[in-house]
Amino acid sequence: MSNKDVCLLTTKDYTILEVMQERCLGRDDPIRELLRRKLDGATVVFRDDIPSTVVTLSSRVSYRIDDGPAETRIVAHDEMRGMVGSVLSITNPRGLALLGLAEGQSITIRRIDGEEETLTVQEVVYQPEAAKREADTLQRGGVPPKPRGPILRLVHRSDDVPLRPKRELLAPFDGGPDDPGPSAA
């Protein structure tokens, strides 16, 4: 087993892979060898301990195949209905290969035609375990972790940018008896 086969799996993800291995149809199953590599090289952690940069089930991940363009998919247990082209199932060798990898980590797999391809995780865009931890922190009144990317704010005029939104209740405008109202506009 090479150092590239090392992966980090949650207890749930590891258990699902074990069941998949038990159900492999035989020696000719295209994911059998990859399943064995994943399970043999796995470090298993609780879902609260998995870093947010690791691909878990239901994560949205941006990855590259060899030197190709980046693709973004949701790594899922099975194909989801209505999500054509956005889901990469772990019953597919590419989906299985990405599971447990961290950002920047690569794995080389053999395609059905016998050729090899290298998958590299560019970014874990969304991870359900990290989202749950953030929601739990907010619910307890804690400060959420800082976002990893830039935050954009729409500004209409540069001279009218408040540092903080004002919290005041405005009364409806009363223009008096001469005011023609909004219909005059």
C-alpha positions as CSV (number, residue, x, y, z in Angstrom):
1,M,0.0,0.0,0.0
2,S,1.4,3.4,-1.0
3,N,1.2,6.6,1.0
4,K,-1.3,7.9,-1.6
5,D,-3.8,5.2,-0.4
6,V,-4.0,6.8,3.1
7,C,-7.4,8.3,3.7
8,L,-9.5,9.6,6.5
9,L,-13.0,8.2,6.9
10,T,-15.9,8.7,9.4
11,T,-17.2,5.7,11.2
12,K,-20.3,5.8,9.1
13,D,-18.4,6.0,5.8
14,Y,-16.1,3.2,6.8
15,T,-19.0,0.9,7.8
16,I,-20.7,1.6,4.4
17,L,-17.5,0.6,2.6
18,E,-17.2,-2.6,4.7
19,V,-20.8,-3.5,3.6
20,M,-20.0,-2.8,0.0
21,Q,-16.9,-5.0,0.2
22,E,-19.0,-7.9,1.6
23,R,-21.5,-7.5,-1.2
24,C,-18.9,-7.4,-4.0
25,L,-20.0,-9.8,-6.7
26,G,-16.6,-11.4,-7.2
27,R,-13.1,-10.9,-8.6
28,D,-14.3,-9.1,-11.7
29,D,-16.1,-6.4,-9.7
30,P,-14.4,-3.1,-10.9
31,I,-14.4,-1.5,-7.4
32,R,-13.3,-4.5,-5.4
33,E,-9.6,-3.7,-5.5
34,L,-10.2,0.0,-4.8
35,L,-12.5,-0.9,-1.8
36,R,-9.7,-3.1,-0.4
37,R,-7.2,-0.2,-0.8
38,K,-9.5,2.3,0.9
39,L,-10.3,0.1,3.8
40,D,-6.7,-1.0,4.3
41,G,-5.4,2.6,4.2
42,A,-8.2,4.2,6.2
43,T,-7.9,6.1,9.5
44,V,-11.3,6.1,11.1
45,V,-12.5,9.1,13.1
46,F,-15.8,10.2,14.6
47,R,-17.8,12.6,12.5
48,D,-17.1,15.5,14.9
49,D,-13.4,15.0,14.5
50,I,-13.1,14.9,10.7
51,P,-11.4,18.0,9.2
52,S,-13.6,20.1,7.0
53,T,-11.1,19.7,4.1
54,V,-11.8,15.9,3.8
55,V,-14.3,14.4,1.4
56,T,-17.1,12.5,3.2
57,L,-20.4,11.2,1.9
58,S,-22.7,14.0,0.8
59,S,-19.7,16.4,0.4
60,R,-19.6,18.7,-2.6
61,V,-16.1,18.4,-4.0
62,S,-14.1,20.1,-6.8
63,Y,-11.5,17.8,-8.3
64,R,-9.4,17.2,-11.4
65,I,-8.8,14.1,-13.5
66,D,-5.2,14.1,-14.6
67,D,-4.6,17.6,-16.1
68,G,-8.2,18.2,-17.1
69,P,-10.5,21.0,-16.0
70,A,-11.9,21.0,-12.5
71,E,-15.3,19.3,-12.0
72,T,-17.6,19.7,-9.0
73,R,-19.8,16.8,-7.8
74,I,-21.6,15.6,-4.7
75,V,-20.1,12.3,-3.5
76,A,-23.0,10.2,-2.5
77,H,-23.9,6.6,-1.6
78,D,-26.2,6.1,-4.5
79,E,-27.3,8.1,-7.5
80,M,-29.9,10.7,-6.4
81,R,-33.0,11.3,-8.5
82,G,-33.3,14.6,-10.2
83,M,-29.5,15.4,-9.8
84,V,-28.3,14.2,-13.1
85,G,-24.7,15.2,-13.7
86,S,-24.2,16.6,-10.2
87,V,-23.7,13.4,-8.2
88,L,-20.8,11.0,-8.2
89,S,-21.8,7.7,-6.5
90,I,-19.3,5.7,-4.5
91,T,-20.4,2.7,-6.5
92,N,-18.5,4.4,-9.3
93,P,-14.7,4.1,-9.1
94,R,-14.2,7.9,-9.2
95,G,-16.6,8.6,-6.4
96,L,-15.1,5.8,-4.3
97,A,-11.6,7.1,-5.0
98,L,-12.4,10.6,-3.8
99,L,-14.0,9.5,-0.6
100,G,-11.7,10.1,2.4
101,L,-9.2,12.3,0.5
102,A,-8.1,15.7,1.7
103,E,-7.7,18.9,-0.3
104,G,-4.6,18.6,-2.4
105,Q,-4.4,14.8,-2.1
106,S,-4.4,12.6,-5.2
107,I,-5.1,9.0,-6.0
108,T,-4.4,6.9,-9.1
109,I,-7.0,4.4,-10.2
110,R,-7.4,2.0,-13.1
111,R,-10.3,2.6,-15.4
112,I,-12.4,-0.2,-16.9
113,D,-10.4,0.1,-20.2
114,G,-7.1,-0.6,-18.2
115,E,-5.7,2.9,-18.4
116,E,-4.8,4.8,-15.3
117,E,-6.1,8.2,-14.2
118,T,-5.1,10.4,-11.3
119,L,-7.8,12.3,-9.4
120,T,-6.8,15.3,-7.3
121,V,-9.1,17.0,-4.8
122,Q,-9.0,20.7,-5.4
123,E,-11.4,21.8,-2.7
124,V,-14.1,20.5,-0.4
125,V,-16.8,23.1,-1.1
126,Y,-19.3,21.7,1.3
127,Q,-19.0,19.0,4.0
128,P,-22.1,18.0,6.0
129,E,-20.1,17.3,9.2
130,A,-18.5,20.7,9.1
131,A,-21.9,22.3,8.4
132,K,-23.4,20.5,11.4
133,R,-20.5,21.6,13.7
134,E,-21.0,25.2,12.5
135,A,-24.8,25.1,13.1
136,D,-24.3,23.6,16.6
137,T,-21.8,26.3,17.4
138,L,-24.3,29.0,16.3
139,Q,-27.1,27.3,18.3
140,R,-25.1,27.4,21.4
141,G,-24.4,31.1,20.9
142,G,-20.8,30.7,19.9
143,V,-19.0,32.5,17.1
144,P,-19.0,30.6,13.9
145,P,-15.6,30.0,12.2
146,K,-14.6,32.6,9.7
147,P,-15.5,31.8,6.1
148,R,-12.8,30.5,3.9
149,G,-13.6,32.6,0.9
150,P,-14.2,36.3,0.4
151,I,-17.5,37.8,1.5
152,L,-19.1,40.1,-1.0
153,R,-21.5,43.0,-0.2
154,L,-23.6,44.8,-2.8
155,V,-22.9,48.6,-2.6
156,H,-25.1,51.0,-4.6
157,R,-23.1,54.2,-3.9
158,S,-19.6,54.3,-2.5
159,D,-20.4,57.4,-0.3
160,D,-23.3,55.7,1.4
161,V,-21.7,52.5,2.8
162,P,-22.7,52.0,6.5
163,L,-20.2,50.1,8.6
164,R,-23.0,48.4,10.4
165,P,-26.7,48.2,9.4
166,K,-28.8,50.7,11.4
167,R,-31.4,49.2,13.7
168,E,-34.1,51.8,13.7
169,L,-37.8,51.6,12.9
170,L,-38.8,54.1,10.2
171,A,-42.3,55.6,10.2
172,P,-44.2,55.7,6.9
173,F,-43.5,58.9,5.0
174,D,-46.3,61.5,5.4
175,G,-45.9,64.2,2.7
176,G,-49.0,66.1,3.8
177,P,-52.1,67.1,1.8
178,D,-50.1,68.3,-1.3
179,D,-48.3,64.9,-1.8
180,P,-49.6,63.2,-4.9
181,G,-48.4,59.8,-3.7
182,P,-46.7,57.0,-5.6
183,S,-49.2,57.1,-8.5
184,A,-47.7,60.4,-9.7
185,A,-44.4,58.9,-10.4
